[in-house]
Amino acid sequence: MKRRDFLRFSGSVAALAAAARCATTTPSKARVVVVGGGFGGATAAKYIRMWDPKIDVVLVERDPSFISCPISNLVLAGLAGMGDITRSIDSLERYGVRVVRDEAVAIDPGKKTVRLSRAGEIGYERLVVSPGIDFLFGEVQGFEQAMQAGRVLHAWKAGPQTTALRRQLEEMRDGGVYVLSVPLAPYRCPPGPYERASVVADYFKQAKPRSKVLVLDANPDVSSKGPLFKRAWSELYPGIIEYRGNSRAVGVERNSMSVRLELEDVKGDVLNVVPPQRAADLAAKSGLITTNNRWCDVDWRTMESKAVKGIHVLGDSTLSAPAMPKSASMANNHAKIAAGAIVDLLNGREPQPLKIINTCYSFVSRSEGIRVSSVHEWDPGQGTLVAVKGSGGVSAARSEAEANYAWSWARTLWADSLS
Ligand SMILES: Cc1cc2nc3c(=O)[nH]c(=O)nc-3n(C[C@H](O)[C@H](O)[C@H](O)COP(=O)(O)OP(=O)(O)OC[C@H]3O[C@@H](n4cnc5c(N)ncnc54)[C@H](O)[C@@H]3O)c2cc1C
């Protein structure tokens, strides 16, 4: 096919696809309720309305505003402010999404209703659940009490703990030790802890050069972009970052400010312990968890739960497909699979599997970044999404260009998901 013919062909395929999405037959009363206005839920609500304005979409979010985990590590290092990572989800109303500020407390899949803590029950034709993660606090003895006392923080959901941890780092004496404890994978954002260690080390290098970052990793080795992170640490932060693999935190002692490992206790001035995680409480209460008491398995062609029909689960709550990270990039893509499938299902069409792309940037200093990306496609034989061989990869080296792309990536993702 000549290039001109190909362009005409692909243009008409796109036009046909768009026309198919617009020529809807949805009964006017079909309602989709979306719980969770983060990367997964907000994107799903917006795209369902964009692809079929006849569907009534209600987005339930308990927090007053959206605070982004991506870029939140820069706030800890004093390289960005909370204002940079805080967004409103009200702009979704211009797509016709009805935003309800409330907490979903129970789901009745038989009656097809969601109970809200203040506004009573709301009925749905299809339900989307994208509530993120909650923590297995019981796996780190003493953590929850230490956290409630404000002594030990995770800051693994951006918000008040991000501000509090920044304050602890600012107040730490020069010569102090910042201990960052990483849980066994899978957890939210595989490269996130290593980015955090890097940018906090950058802050120490400028502001408190005698201080140290001690990474206690439950995993045997740096589990994402390992060679790039380790090279940055040895070249940029010699004597500042110390990394120890196979070091799982089993407890926290807030009086002596120490993290208990299986064989020893490690003291620090600031303890930042990230506990193991599972699908968020709402998924757990609603029978959506299918695997290891932690994650929700889904049909990757539609994101529909394998446990409860009519409910689509997105984002970090899902049992990740092979080689798929728990990332904002993925949650945003899960939402597009679900939105397309829901529009198709409500219009009596067979949903078609989508190919999706993950891109995760990490800062290794105030000015340099690194990247990992991958492409995932439906494999009918394996019945899941698999990483496309030969696609994606990591940056050749850290660079200023990658740090600039990281900011552009974040702004683009915020805009695509939330405005
Ligand atoms: C430090 C850090 C850095 C990160 N950096 C990156 C990065 O650079 N790139 C990247 O791709 N990913 C990154 N991530 C990961 C990313 O933040 C998550 O993967 C992403 O937020 C998952 O989206 P989600 O929709 O599943 O959950 P969330 O974005 O957490 O959204 C869940 C929403 O549901 C709401 N909710 C929960 N339960 C209820 C309920 N019962 N009723 C009403 N509302 C409810 C919550 O308030 C929340 O707003 C990072 C994470 C961390 C911790």
Ligand as a Chemical Component Dictionary entry (heavy atoms), coordinates in Angstrom:
data_LIG
# 
_chem_comp.id                   LIG 
_chem_comp.type                 NON-POLYMER 
_chem_comp.pdbx_formal_charge   0 
_chem_comp.three_letter_code    LIG 
# 
loop_
_chem_comp_atom.comp_id 
_chem_comp_atom.atom_id 
_chem_comp_atom.alt_atom_id 
_chem_comp_atom.type_symbol 
_chem_comp_atom.charge 
_chem_comp_atom.model_Cartn_x 
_chem_comp_atom.model_Cartn_y 
_chem_comp_atom.model_Cartn_z 
_chem_comp_atom.pdbx_ordinal 
LIG C1  C1  C 0 5.836   8.468 45.828 1  
LIG C2  C2  C 0 5.108   7.966 44.619 2  
LIG C3  C3  C 0 5.519   8.357 43.350 3  
LIG C4  C4  C 0 4.846   7.901 42.236 4  
LIG N1  N1  N 0 5.276   8.294 41.002 5  
LIG C5  C5  C 0 4.678   7.806 39.901 6  
LIG C6  C6  C 0 5.171   8.179 38.609 7  
LIG O1  O1  O 0 6.118   8.949 38.470 8  
LIG N2  N2  N 0 4.536   7.646 37.536 9  
LIG C7  C7  C 0 3.486   6.795 37.638 10 
LIG O2  O2  O 0 2.937   6.367 36.599 11 
LIG N3  N3  N 0 2.989   6.434 38.856 12 
LIG C8  C8  C 0 3.571   6.910 39.973 13 
LIG N4  N4  N 0 3.089   6.558 41.218 14 
LIG C9  C9  C 0 1.979   5.567 41.314 15 
LIG C10 C10 C 0 0.586   6.202 41.159 16 
LIG O3  O3  O 0 0.412   7.249 42.075 17 
LIG C11 C11 C 0 -0.494  5.165 41.365 18 
LIG O4  O4  O 0 -0.186  4.011 40.619 19 
LIG C12 C12 C 0 -1.854  5.724 40.934 20 
LIG O5  O5  O 0 -2.221  6.788 41.792 21 
LIG C13 C13 C 0 -2.935  4.642 40.933 22 
LIG O6  O6  O 0 -4.172  5.181 40.532 23 
LIG P1  P1  P 0 -5.530  4.625 41.174 24 
LIG O7  O7  O 0 -6.657  5.248 40.434 25 
LIG O8  O8  O 0 -5.467  3.152 41.273 26 
LIG O9  O9  O 0 -5.492  5.157 42.672 27 
LIG P2  P2  P 0 -5.439  6.656 43.237 28 
LIG O10 O10 O 0 -4.828  7.571 42.247 29 
LIG O11 O11 O 0 -4.840  6.541 44.591 30 
LIG O12 O12 O 0 -6.947  7.067 43.373 31 
LIG C14 C14 C 0 -7.811  6.444 44.305 32 
LIG C15 C15 C 0 -8.880  7.454 44.714 33 
LIG O13 O13 O 0 -9.975  6.763 45.284 34 
LIG C16 C16 C 0 -10.449 7.498 46.387 35 
LIG N5  N5  N 0 -11.191 6.542 47.232 36 
LIG C17 C17 C 0 -10.707 5.400 47.783 37 
LIG N6  N6  N 0 -11.689 4.751 48.431 38 
LIG C18 C18 C 0 -12.813 5.496 48.286 39 
LIG C19 C19 C 0 -14.157 5.342 48.742 40 
LIG N7  N7  N 0 -14.511 4.293 49.472 41 
LIG N8  N8  N 0 -15.063 6.293 48.422 42 
LIG C20 C20 C 0 -14.695 7.393 47.683 43 
LIG N9  N9  N 0 -13.434 7.588 47.236 44 
LIG C21 C21 C 0 -12.510 6.641 47.524 45 
LIG C22 C22 C 0 -9.197  8.076 47.010 46 
LIG O14 O14 O 0 -9.487  9.201 47.814 47 
LIG C23 C23 C 0 -8.370  8.435 45.776 48 
LIG O15 O15 O 0 -8.628  9.751 45.332 49 
LIG C24 C24 C 0 3.724   7.026 42.368 50 
LIG C25 C25 C 0 3.305   6.645 43.650 51 
LIG C26 C26 C 0 3.985   7.110 44.763 52 
LIG C27 C27 C 0 3.505   6.685 46.129 53 
# 
loop_
_chem_comp_bond.comp_id 
_chem_comp_bond.atom_id_1 
_chem_comp_bond.atom_id_2 
_chem_comp_bond.value_order 
_chem_comp_bond.pdbx_ordinal 
LIG C1  C2  SING 1  
LIG C2  C3  SING 2  
LIG C2  C26 DOUB 3  
LIG C3  C4  DOUB 4  
LIG C4  N1  SING 5  
LIG C4  C24 SING 6  
LIG N1  C5  DOUB 7  
LIG C5  C6  SING 8  
LIG C5  C8  SING 9  
LIG C6  O1  DOUB 10 
LIG C6  N2  SING 11 
LIG N2  C7  SING 12 
LIG C7  O2  DOUB 13 
LIG C7  N3  SING 14 
LIG N3  C8  DOUB 15 
LIG C8  N4  SING 16 
LIG N4  C9  SING 17 
LIG N4  C24 SING 18 
LIG C9  C10 SING 19 
LIG C10 O3  SING 20 
LIG C10 C11 SING 21 
LIG C11 O4  SING 22 
LIG C11 C12 SING 23 
LIG C12 O5  SING 24 
LIG C12 C13 SING 25 
LIG C13 O6  SING 26 
LIG O6  P1  SING 27 
LIG P1  O7  DOUB 28 
LIG P1  O8  SING 29 
LIG P1  O9  SING 30 
LIG O9  P2  SING 31 
LIG P2  O10 DOUB 32 
LIG P2  O11 SING 33 
LIG P2  O12 SING 34 
LIG O12 C14 SING 35 
LIG C14 C15 SING 36 
LIG C15 O13 SING 37 
LIG C15 C23 SING 38 
LIG O13 C16 SING 39 
LIG C16 N5  SING 40 
LIG C16 C22 SING 41 
LIG N5  C17 SING 42 
LIG N5  C21 SING 43 
LIG C17 N6  DOUB 44 
LIG N6  C18 SING 45 
LIG C18 C19 SING 46 
LIG C18 C21 DOUB 47 
LIG C19 N7  SING 48 
LIG C19 N8  DOUB 49 
LIG N8  C20 SING 50 
LIG C20 N9  DOUB 51 
LIG N9  C21 SING 52 
LIG C22 O14 SING 53 
LIG C22 C23 SING 54 
LIG C23 O15 SING 55 
LIG C24 C25 DOUB 56 
LIG C25 C26 SING 57 
LIG C26 C27 SING 58 
# 
